């Protein structure tokens, strides 16, 4: 999952009904922050690209993203890439 940030958009809500369940993505941004809520269906994983200048700027539910359900993979351009297991996540990045 990789949000496409476009200058004139400040929020997006989307969902997709896959064979594994509903995938949800909802992001919003302002001048100082970016927030992204995602839902990954049971028994699946996702690669998520979070727009951030470094992995240290990324928070998950207000905390450093450290858990058995997620793993930092790499920085790719201006995205911090994480592998996440099924569940609900709230990522945030302060600019």
Secondary structure by P-SEA (a helix, b strand, c coil): cccccccccccccccccccccbbbbbbbbcccbbbbbbbbcccbbbbbbccccccccccccccccccccccccccccccbbbbbcbbbbbbbbcc
